[in-house]
Amino acid sequence: MKSDDALYDELYDVRSEAVELGNLVEVDPFGLIEAARERGPVQEGYLREVLGVPFWHRHRSVIETEKGRRKGFTVLSFAEAEAAFRDNARLSNRIYHMNPTDDRMLGILEMDNPEHFAHRKAAQSLFIKPRAVGMWRDRWINDIVNAIAENLGTKSRAELNMELCARVPVHTISAAVGLRGDDALIFRKALIASMGTRKGPQAQMEAMATVSRMSMEQIEIRRKTPGDDIISWLIAAEVDIPDEGKRQLSDAEIVTFCRLLLLAGGGTSWRQMGILLFALLDDRERWEAVRSDRKLLEPAVQESMRWNPNNPVFSRLAIADTEIGGVAIPEGSVVDICLAAANRDPLRWDNPGEFDIHRPAKPHIGFGLGAHMCLGRNVAESEMVVAVNALMDHFPDMRIDPDMPAPFITGGIEQRGISALHVVLK
Ligand code: HEM
């Protein structure tokens, strides 16, 4: 796992990622979010307009039309965010369609019902909690984390963002899909480029071709020799779509699902693991409390998702007139649902800005809600629990390195993570 350091540096630096995407913000968004929420839970304007920061949008190819920019709305409270996520008959995931000619870049994430329900059902059982704790943890996550911990054991200092957080999720998803470690990074690099970079459409086309070729190679291998992996499972799976009847997934659909898994699972858990470790190490009492009572670890993972979800905003496209919190949303508008704001709604949580592992359990919205609620949330939780447990077992005295730059949370408004996490291990 050492030879690929340069590629990790390139792919897993939160600040560089934001610069590459063009959405870096230097301010702490929470001050702006609190001020904005005072003006109302649902407001006209895109999130960045409401917060008063330079405009950028993940779905710019959808929001910019020939007739100009669509009308935008922003949701900042928990109750209204929940209502928006559950109104999936009118607030559609078509927002994810990347371009009019290829509407299946992100599989289930961009589907609406009944298609979404049928496809999600076909894959759902791979991600339920017993499987995330059993199959995923036992078969893949434990080995990956143990290998990293063993490597860290030879050192006295480390940078955990790059040496641990970046590696666990990408190796987990890739192993589950059937890719070898080295191929996994090449795949992820191509995958990120295939979603569009500043390098232009030619680079994007080439990257897409690489993603498809690498996935197809795996599908061909698994069709001949099925194994214990996601692709073999998907080859055997059936979808049952009303009016279409039962059928197996096509190769193209399997490629798309793998692409979504690598994209959704490779970036999010990386950034969230860094945020979690930062929150635990930032307060010695917190670290010790969890270390001496590991039952607190799962609540700590959930609290990190509430306190600082690494993807603070998701959007929907209104495909019919609707209303959220008394505000009329006309068909054709875009709704930015700000999870980070909803997760710190003072109507739901006391001292919402505080990271509190003893907080009474109450569902947060960091994994979304409703039909599209994160399919991989149990896997993400397993990755973080196994990784932190291993660190606490191997390096009980681990602390933030006082001789290196202090860690802080950075990135865009749309994706956030830790600047770097230099620690003294022993
Ligand atoms: C801390 C880590 C993670 C966070 C914060 C996260 C967050 C989310 C959120 C908010 C959504 C809903 C998006 C929307 O409604 O528009 C989502 C969907 C999804 N996530 Fe995650 N995710 C994480 C990790 C993972 C992992 C590890 C996997 C795969 C193993 C994964 C797979 C998916 C998939 C397949 C969907 C689409 C579900 C659907 O459309 O029905 N996620 N994720």
Boltz pocket constraint, residues with backbone or C-beta under 6 A from the ligand:
constraints:
  - pocket:
      binder: B
      contacts: [[A, 108], [A, 109], [A, 110], [A, 120], [A, 173], [A, 260], [A, 261], [A, 264], [A, 265], [A, 266], [A, 268], [A, 269], [A, 272], [A, 309], [A, 310], [A, 311], [A, 314], [A, 315], [A, 365], [A, 366], [A, 367], [A, 368], [A, 369], [A, 371], [A, 372], [A, 373], [A, 374], [A, 375], [A, 376], [A, 377], [A, 379], [A, 380]]
      max_distance: 6.0
